[in-house]
Amino acid sequence: MIVATALALFLRQNPLPPPTLPAGTSPEFAKLALAVEAKLVEGDTAGARELARSLPVREPRVIWKDDSNLPAGLKAERAKSFAMAVSSWSKASKNGFAPKETEDAPDVAVGFAEALPEGADGLPLAARTEPGTPFRATIGLMRGKPGTPIRKEDLTVQLAYVLGRYLGVPEAPFPGSAMHLDARPNLLPLMPQRPEAAVAAGNLELADRLRAGIAAGKPTGLVVPTVSLPKARLDLGEVRQGEPIRASLEIENVGAGPLDCRIEPDCSCFSPFPQRKIASQGRTTFPVVVNTQDYIGRQDKVLLLLSNDPERPQIEIPVSFSSRPAYRMFRPGGASVVVPAKGGAYDVFLFADPKLSFRPTEARWTGGVDGTVTMTEWSGALADPEMKEESRTRQGWRFRVRLSGDVPPGQWPGSLVVSTDSRVFSTLIYGMTAQKGIVADRVYLGDITEQTRASFLVGRPNAPFKVLGVDAGKAFKATWRDHRPGGWEYQIDLEYLGGAQKGDLAVPVRIRTDDPKQPVVETLITGNVR
């Protein structure tokens, strides 16, 4: 309160422009800030002070609740994970954010739960309660379905997410940040992005202004904009692959305060967008430029408009366009091949749009299997199943990929890399998977209970064989069935029967086949028996 009083005195002597909400703030923070301002306008300073207790502060007190079920390893790492999460926000936003651990009178209460409510997918839940009570969050100790125990890296990210929500930063709809919720285990330890840190810094500044207004007993003059979109979606038509698409997006501000806005696209095919400030009753136009080099067919994308409109701080703008292929590069039998003991040769074809004049200049193979490539001009009749095109006369180039058979059983990814004389399509890459023998997926079951069921595949592309039996030990019942026509891929279904010792589980699975060269295919079931 001392800081707020000092700021109030400074503002009397040095009046500032009326504050606004930061662009991209969370709806919860916007609602709370406006409620505090409304109380000040009414002259209800006590009511404003009570509401303001839920505004974020620069040195919040954090308490740990329900941490008895936190595994010993994570409990030992908790302090380090918390410090890293705090540092990620304070460094990114440079706002002097310094939470402190406490045992009473908290501003933030963080708890841990073995299992969160149905549908939570092992993600942290964060919910501000009624004004005057701490911001509360519960972190799930399992991620995904089936559940996988969280790691210290997951704990750091989840704590960064919780602190972000306390600071009034909303959930991010796109990956790449700690504020994007993702249930999958073993993800990269992503931290807040610079735009999110800017929102946090702006929210803290506005919270300071509101507390100063309470100390002075006067409203801050907080004004809000209202965003309006003449076009709620963009249909950009059709172009040939590689041709840029140019369009525009108009945004209007029909509210009383200035509109701060920025646009975040859901893919890198869009050129960066500038951040704009639109005066009350004003409008602006954002240029929209799309790079279609890596896209063919119909594309449905999203532009996320982030603004300081408290009613609609995030607006998703659908964007659609179509791209005619500038070239086709494919193998008629598919990108997965089975390599025999003596090696094999596989033809990949390249056909360019007749209106384009590029030619391949060099071709090479790269990957886990040794291989060579020869290139020749080619013409003849060929179908393109992926594009649903029947056989017709085509003219282009054939790349014969010869792969060595000196490779252990398994699947080995590789790529045919073609250099061309095109400025736009200078390098073309066709990914392939070389497989030796029959291969079975490994199976991770996560938490294993009496209800555990799982499936995995065993196959050898376009080389038929039969499964004669599956031995998965006494703890599992195994059945199998065809997964694809042609008898070259099977689905193995597992049912846990119980009886395994609690703790980590690793059970070898032996699949018997009619192939005399590979009568038994082995894989492994792993998990944790509860």
C-alpha positions in Angstrom: 0.0 0.0 0.0 3.0 2.3 0.6 3.9 2.0 -3.1 0.3 2.8 -4.2 0.2 5.9 -1.9 3.5 7.1 -3.3 2.3 6.6 -6.8 -0.9 8.4 -6.0 1.0 11.4 -4.8 3.2 11.3 -8.0 0.2 11.2 -10.2 -1.4 14.3 -8.5 1.8 16.2 -9.4 2.4 14.6 -12.8 -1.0 13.5 -14.3 -0.7 10.7 -16.9 -3.0 9.9 -19.8 -6.0 7.6 -18.9 -4.9 4.0 -18.7 -6.1 1.3 -21.0 -6.2 -2.5 -20.8 -3.2 -4.2 -22.4 -3.8 -5.9 -25.8 -4.4 -9.7 -25.2 -5.1 -9.5 -21.5 -7.3 -12.3 -20.1 -11.1 -11.7 -19.8 -10.8 -12.4 -16.0 -8.3 -9.6 -15.5 -10.2 -7.2 -17.7 -13.5 -7.8 -15.9 -11.8 -7.3 -12.5 -10.0 -4.1 -13.5 -13.2 -2.6 -14.9 -15.1 -3.6 -11.7 -12.5 -1.8 -9.6 -12.7 1.3 -11.8 -16.5 1.2 -11.6 -16.4 1.2 -7.8 -14.1 4.3 -7.9 -16.5 6.1 -10.3 -19.3 5.4 -7.8 -17.2 6.8 -5.0 -17.1 3.4 -3.2 -13.4 3.4 -2.3 -13.9 0.5 0.2 -15.6 -1.6 -2.4 -12.8 -0.9 -4.9 -10.2 -1.8 -2.3 -11.8 -5.1 -1.6 -12.0 -6.0 -5.3 -8.4 -4.9 -5.8 -7.2 -7.5 -3.4 -7.5 -10.0 -6.3 -5.4 -7.8 -8.7 -1.9 -9.2 -9.3 1.0 -7.6 -7.3 4.7 -7.5 -8.0 5.7 -9.6 -4.9 2.8 -12.1 -4.4 2.9 -14.5 -1.5 2.7 -18.1 -2.7 1.6 -21.0 -0.5 1.8 -24.8 -1.3 -1.3 -26.8 -0.5 -1.9 -30.5 -0.7 1.7 -31.4 -1.5 1.7 -34.5 0.6 1.2 -36.6 -2.6 4.0 -34.9 -4.5 6.6 -37.5 -5.2 9.8 -37.2 -3.3 11.8 -36.5 -6.4 9.6 -33.7 -7.5 9.3 -32.3 -4.0 13.1 -32.0 -3.9 13.0 -30.2 -7.3 10.0 -28.0 -6.5 12.0 -25.0 -5.3 14.2 -25.0 -8.3 11.2 -25.4 -10.7 9.5 -22.5 -8.9 12.6 -20.3 -9.2 12.9 -21.1 -12.9 9.2 -20.3 -13.5 9.5 -17.0 -11.7 12.7 -16.1 -13.6 11.0 -16.8 -16.9 8.4 -14.1 -16.2 10.6 -11.6 -14.5 13.3 -11.8 -17.2 10.9 -11.8 -20.1 8.8 -8.9 -18.9 11.4 -6.9 -16.9 8.7 -5.9 -14.5 10.2 -6.6 -11.2 8.0 -9.7 -10.6 9.3 -11.5 -7.5 6.9 -14.0 -5.8 7.8 -15.2 -2.4 6.9 -18.5 -0.7 4.9 -18.1 2.5 2.9 -20.2 5.0 0.0 -17.8 5.6 -2.0 -15.0 4.0 -1.2 -16.0 0.4 -2.0 -14.3 -2.8 -1.5 -17.5 -4.8 -2.3 -21.0 -3.5 -0.9 -24.0 -5.5 -2.0 -27.5 -4.9 -1.3 -30.9 -6.4 -3.6 -33.7 -7.2 -3.0 -37.3 -8.3 -5.9 -37.1 -10.8 -7.8 -34.1 -11.9 -11.5 -34.1 -12.9 -12.5 -36.0 -16.0 -11.5 -34.1 -19.1 -8.6 -32.2 -17.5 -6.1 -34.4 -19.4 -3.5 -34.1 -16.7 -3.2 -30.3 -17.2 -3.1 -27.6 -14.5 -6.4 -26.1 -13.6 -6.4 -22.4 -12.7 -9.4 -20.5 -11.4 -9.7 -17.2 -9.7 -12.3 -17.4 -6.9 -14.4 -14.6 -5.5 -12.7 -11.2 -4.8 -10.7 -11.1 -1.6 -9.5 -14.7 -1.8 -6.2 -16.1 -3.2 -5.7 -17.1 -6.8 -5.9 -20.9 -6.7 -4.4 -23.5 -9.0 -4.2 -27.3 -9.0 -1.5 -29.1 -10.8 -2.1 -32.7 -11.9 0.7 -35.2 -11.3 -0.1 -37.2 -14.4 -0.1 -36.1 -18.0 -2.1 -37.5 -20.9 -4.2 -40.6 -21.3 -3.0 -43.1 -20.3 -1.5 -41.1 -17.5 2.3 -40.5 -17.5 4.0 -39.1 -14.3 5.1 -35.5 -14.8 8.8 -34.7 -14.9 10.6 -31.8 -13.2 10.5 -30.0 -16.6 6.7 -30.4 -16.8 6.4 -29.0 -13.2 8.4 -25.9 -14.3 6.2 -25.3 -17.3 3.0 -25.8 -15.3 4.2 -23.4 -12.6 5.0 -20.9 -15.3 1.5 -21.3 -16.6 0.0 -20.8 -13.1 2.0 -17.6 -12.6 1.0 -16.4 -16.0 -2.7 -16.9 -15.3 -2.2 -15.0 -12.0 -0.7 -12.1 -13.9 -3.8 -12.0 -16.2 -2.2 -13.7 -19.2 -4.8 -15.9 -21.0 -4.2 -19.4 -22.3 -2.5 -19.5 -25.7 -4.4 -21.3 -28.5 -1.2 -22.1 -30.4 1.8 -24.2 -29.3 5.2 -22.7 -28.5 4.6 -21.3 -25.0 4.1 -22.3 -21.4 0.6 -20.7 -21.7 -0.4 -23.3 -24.3 -2.0 -26.3 -22.5 -0.9 -29.7 -23.9 -1.6 -33.0 -22.3 1.1 -35.0 -24.1 4.0 -36.2 -22.0 7.7 -35.4 -22.5 7.3 -32.1 -24.2 10.0 -29.4 -24.5 10.2 -27.1 -21.5 8.7 -24.0 -23.2 8.6 -20.7 -21.3 6.5 -17.5 -21.8 6.9 -15.6 -25.1 7.7 -11.9 -25.3 4.2 -10.8 -26.3 2.8 -12.7 -23.2 5.4 -11.0 -21.0 4.3 -7.7 -22.4 0.7 -8.4 -21.3 1.9 -9.4 -17.8 3.9 -6.2 -17.5 1.0 -4.1 -18.7 -1.4 -5.8 -16.3 0.9 -5.1 -13.4 1.2 -1.4 -14.4 -2.6 -1.1 -14.7 -3.0 -2.8 -11.3 -0.6 -0.3 -9.8 -2.6 2.6 -11.4 -5.8 1.2 -9.9 -4.4 0.9 -6.5 -3.0 4.4 -6.7 -6.6 5.6 -7.7 -7.9 3.8 -4.6 -5.2 5.6 -2.4 -6.2 8.9 -3.9 -9.9 8.1 -3.7 -10.4 9.0 -7.4 -11.1 6.9 -10.6 -8.2 6.5 -13.0 -10.1 7.4 -16.1 -9.8 3.8 -17.5 -11.4 3.8 -20.9 -12.1 0.8 -23.1 -12.3 0.3 -26.9 -14.7 -1.9 -28.9 -13.3 -3.8 -31.8 -15.4 -4.3 -35.0 -14.5 -6.4 -38.0 -16.2 -5.6 -41.3 -15.2 -9.1 -42.5 -15.3 -11.9 -39.9 -13.4 -14.3 -42.2 -11.1 -14.2 -45.3 -11.5 -16.3 -48.4 -8.4 -15.7 -50.4 -9.3 -17.8 -53.5 -7.0 -20.1 -55.5 -3.4 -19.6 -56.7 -0.6 -21.8 -58.0 1.7 -23.2 -55.4 4.6 -20.9 -54.8 2.6 -17.7 -55.8 2.1 -15.3 -52.8 -1.4 -14.3 -51.8 -1.9 -10.6 -50.9 -5.0 -9.3 -49.2 -6.0 -7.0 -46.4 -7.9 -7.1 -43.1 -9.7 -4.0 -41.9 -10.3 -3.4 -38.2 -12.4 -0.7 -36.7 -12.6 0.8 -33.1 -16.1 1.9 -32.3 -15.4 2.3 -28.6 -14.4 5.2 -26.3 -10.7 4.3 -25.7 -7.8 3.6 -28.0 -7.6 0.1 -29.4 -4.2 -1.7 -29.1 -4.2 -4.8 -31.3 -1.9 -7.3 -32.8 -2.3 -10.4 -34.9 -0.8 -13.9 -34.3 -1.1 -16.4 -37.2 -1.4 -20.1 -36.6 1.4 -20.9 -39.1 4.6 -19.4 -40.5 3.1 -19.1 -44.0 1.8 -15.6 -43.0 4.2 -12.7 -43.1 4.6 -11.0 -39.7 2.0 -8.5 -38.7 2.8 -5.1 -37.1 1.2 -4.0 -33.8 -1.3 -1.2 -34.2 -3.0 1.4 -32.1 -6.4 2.7 -33.4 -7.9 5.8 -32.0 -11.5 5.9 -30.8 -13.8 5.8 -33.9 -10.8 5.1 -36.1 -9.9 2.2 -38.4 -6.7 0.5 -39.8 -5.9 -2.1 -42.4 -3.5 -4.9 -41.8 -1.7 -6.3 -44.9 -2.1 -10.1 -45.2 0.6 -11.9 -47.2 0.6 -15.7 -47.5 3.5 -17.8 -48.7 2.0 -20.9 -50.5 5.3 -22.6 -51.3 4.7 -25.6 -48.9 0.9 -26.0 -49.4 -1.3 -27.7 -52.0 -5.0 -28.1 -52.0 -7.5 -26.3 -49.7 -6.0 -24.8 -46.6 -7.9 -23.6 -43.6 -5.9 -21.3 -41.3 -6.6 -19.0 -38.4 -5.5 -15.4 -37.5 -5.8 -14.6 -33.8 -6.7 -10.9 -33.2 -5.5 -9.9 -29.7 -6.7 -6.6 -28.5 -7.6 -4.6 -25.3 -11.4 -4.9 -26.0 -12.5 -6.4 -22.7 -15.5 -8.1 -24.3 -13.6 -9.8 -27.1 -9.8 -9.8 -26.2 -9.2 -12.8 -28.5 -11.0 -13.2 -31.9 -10.2 -16.0 -34.2 -10.5 -15.0 -37.9 -10.8 -18.0 -40.3 -8.7 -17.7 -43.4 -9.0 -20.1 -46.3 -7.2 -20.5 -49.7 -6.5 -23.1 -52.3 -3.2 -23.9 -53.9 -2.8 -25.8 -57.2 0.3 -28.0 -57.1 3.3 -26.5 -58.9 4.8 -30.0 -59.0 4.2 -33.5 -57.8 6.8 -35.8 -56.4 5.7 -39.3 -55.4 6.3 -43.0 -55.5 3.3 -45.0 -56.9 3.7 -47.7 -54.3 3.9 -45.3 -51.4 6.7 -43.8 -49.3 7.3 -46.9 -47.2 9.4 -49.7 -48.8 10.6 -53.1 -47.7 14.3 -53.6 -48.4 15.3 -57.2 -49.2 18.6 -58.8 -48.1 20.3 -57.9 -51.3 18.9 -54.3 -51.4 16.3 -52.8 -53.7 15.6 -50.1 -56.2 12.6 -47.8 -55.9 11.4 -45.2 -58.5 10.2 -41.8 -57.4 8.7 -39.4 -60.1 8.7 -35.6 -60.4 6.3 -33.8 -62.6 6.3 -30.0 -62.8 3.5 -27.6 -63.9 4.2 -27.0 -67.6 4.1 -23.3 -67.0 7.1 -23.6 -64.8 10.5 -24.0 -66.4 12.5 -25.5 -63.5 14.6 -28.6 -64.0 16.4 -30.9 -61.4 20.1 -30.4 -61.4 21.2 -32.9 -58.7 19.7 -35.7 -56.6 21.0 -37.5 -53.5 19.9 -39.8 -50.8 20.3 -39.1 -47.1 19.2 -41.3 -44.2 19.9 -44.3 -41.9 20.2 -46.7 -44.9 23.0 -46.4 -47.4 21.7 -45.5 -50.9 22.4 -43.9 -54.3 20.2 -42.0 -56.7 20.2 -41.9 -60.5 18.1 -39.3 -62.4 16.7 -39.5 -66.0 14.0 -37.7 -68.0 10.8 -39.8 -68.2 7.5 -39.9 -70.0 4.7 -42.4 -69.9 1.3 -43.3 -68.3 1.0 -43.1 -64.5 -1.7 -42.7 -61.9 -1.4 -40.4 -58.9 -3.5 -42.1 -56.1 -2.8 -39.4 -53.5 -4.4 -36.8 -55.8 -7.1 -39.2 -56.9 -5.9 -39.0 -60.5 -6.3 -42.0 -62.8 -3.5 -43.1 -65.1 -2.7 -40.6 -67.8 0.3 -39.6 -69.9 2.9 -37.5 -67.9 6.3 -36.1 -68.6 9.0 -35.3 -66.1 11.8 -37.1 -64.3 12.4 -40.4 -62.7 14.7 -40.9 -59.7 15.8 -44.4 -59.1 16.7 -44.8 -55.4 18.9 -47.9 -54.7 19.0 -48.9 -51.0 21.5 -51.2 -49.4 20.1 -54.4 -47.8 23.0 -54.3 -45.2 20.8 -53.0 -42.4 19.4 -54.5 -39.2 15.7 -55.2 -38.9 13.6 -52.2 -38.2 12.3 -49.0 -39.8 14.8 -46.4 -41.1 13.7 -42.9 -42.3 15.5 -41.2 -45.2 15.0 -38.6 -47.8 15.4 -38.1 -51.5 16.8 -34.6 -51.9 16.5 -32.9 -55.3 18.2 -29.6 -56.2 16.6 -27.6 -59.0 17.4 -24.4 -61.0 14.2 -22.8 -59.6 14.5 -19.8 -57.3 11.2 -20.7 -55.5 11.6 -24.4 -55.4 15.3 -24.7 -55.2 15.3 -27.9 -53.0 12.6 -30.6 -53.1 12.5 -33.3 -50.4 10.6 -36.6 -50.6 10.6 -38.5 -47.3 10.7 -42.3 -47.3 10.8 -45.1 -44.7 13.0 -48.1 -45.5 11.9 -51.2 -43.5 13.9 -54.5 -43.1 11.7 -57.5 -42.2 8.6 -57.5 -40.1 8.4 -54.8 -37.5 6.2 -54.4 -34.4 5.5 -51.2 -32.5 6.6 -50.8 -28.9 3.8 -50.4 -26.4 3.8 -47.9 -23.5 0.7 -48.3 -21.3 1.3 -45.6 -18.7 -0.7 -46.5 -15.5 -1.9 -50.1 -15.7 -5.2 -51.0 -14.0 -7.8 -53.8 -14.4 -9.4 -51.7 -17.1 -6.3 -51.3 -19.2 -6.7 -52.1 -22.9 -4.3 -51.2 -25.7 -3.4 -52.0 -29.3 -0.3 -52.0 -31.5 0.6 -52.8 -35.1 2.9 -55.3 -36.6 3.6 -55.2 -40.3 5.8 -55.3 -43.4 4.5 -53.0 -46.2 3.1 -54.8 -49.3 4.8 -58.1 -48.3 2.2 -60.4 -46.9 2.7 -62.8 -44.0 0.5 -64.4 -41.4 0.4 -64.1 -37.6 0.2 -67.5 -36.0 0.2 -66.6 -32.4 1.1 -63.9 -29.8 2.7 -64.6 -26.4 2.3 -61.6 -24.1 2.9 -63.4 -20.8 0.5 -64.4 -18.1 -0.6 -60.8 -17.3 -2.0 -60.1 -20.7 -4.5 -61.6 -23.1 -3.6 -61.0 -26.8 -5.7 -61.3 -29.9 -5.0 -60.1 -33.5 -6.8 -59.2 -36.7 -6.1 -57.8 -40.1 -5.5 -54.0 -40.1 -5.1 -53.5 -43.8 -6.2 -55.4 -46.9 -3.5 -57.6 -48.3 -2.4 -59.4 -45.2 0.8 -57.3 -44.5 -0.3 -55.4 -41.4 -2.0 -56.7 -38.3 -3.5 -55.1 -35.2 -2.6 -56.8 -31.9 -5.1 -56.1 -29.1 -4.0 -56.4 -25.5 -6.1 -56.9 -22.3 -4.6 -56.7 -18.9 -5.6 -59.7 -16.8 -4.0 -58.6 -13.5 -1.5 -60.4 -11.3 1.6 -58.3 -12.2 3.7 -57.0 -9.3 3.1 -53.3 -8.6 5.6 -50.8 -9.9 7.5 -50.5 -13.2 6.6 -53.3 -15.7 8.5 -54.5 -18.8 7.0 -57.6 -20.5 8.5 -59.0 -23.8 6.0 -59.9 -26.5 6.7 -62.7 -29.0 4.7 -62.7 -32.2 4.9 -65.9 -34.2 4.7 -65.7 -38.0 4.7 -68.0 -41.0 7.8 -66.3 -42.4 10.7 -68.9 -42.2 13.3 -66.1 -42.2 11.6 -64.3 -39.3 9.5 -66.8 -37.4 9.4 -64.7 -34.3 9.1 -60.9 -34.0 9.7 -59.4 -30.6 8.6 -56.1 -29.0 8.1 -54.8 -25.4 5.2 -53.7 -23.2 6.1 -51.1 -20.6 4.1 -49.3 -18.0 3.5 -48.8 -14.3 1.2 -51.2 -12.4 -0.9 -49.3 -9.8 
